[in-house]
Amino acid sequence: MSEQEAKFDRGSALSIFGSDRREDLMALAFALAIAFGVYFFV
């Protein structure tokens, strides 16, 4: 296997965010909102 085949592609071209860090923070905020809703309303 060559170096190019082993390289991991994150798929950033499909992201609606400009950076991976912003995408990760939005995912964290969304997960916390769901957890908050489940904890208090279920």
C-alpha positions as CSV (number, residue, x, y, z in Angstrom):
1,M,0.0,0.0,0.0
2,S,1.4,3.4,-1.0
3,E,1.4,6.6,1.1
4,Q,-1.5,8.1,-0.9
5,E,-3.7,5.0,-0.3
6,A,-3.1,5.1,3.5
7,K,-4.0,8.8,3.8
8,F,-7.1,9.5,5.8
9,D,-9.7,11.8,4.1
10,R,-12.0,13.6,6.5
11,G,-14.4,14.5,3.8
12,S,-14.3,18.2,4.6
13,A,-15.6,19.0,1.1
14,L,-19.1,17.9,2.3
15,S,-19.0,20.1,5.4
16,I,-21.2,23.3,5.6
17,F,-18.6,24.8,8.0
18,G,-15.3,26.4,7.1
19,S,-13.2,24.6,9.6
20,D,-13.1,21.3,11.3
21,R,-12.9,22.9,14.7
22,R,-16.2,24.9,14.2
23,E,-17.9,21.7,13.0
24,D,-16.7,19.8,16.1
25,L,-17.9,22.6,18.4
26,M,-21.3,22.8,16.7
27,A,-21.7,19.0,17.0
28,L,-20.8,19.2,20.7
29,A,-23.3,22.0,21.3
30,F,-26.0,20.0,19.5
31,A,-25.2,16.9,21.5
32,L,-25.4,18.9,24.8
33,A,-28.7,20.4,23.7
34,I,-30.1,16.9,23.1
35,A,-28.7,15.6,26.4
36,F,-30.3,18.6,28.3
37,G,-33.6,18.0,26.6
38,V,-33.6,14.3,27.5
39,Y,-32.5,14.9,31.1
40,F,-35.2,17.5,31.9
41,F,-38.1,16.5,29.7
42,V,-38.2,12.7,29.5
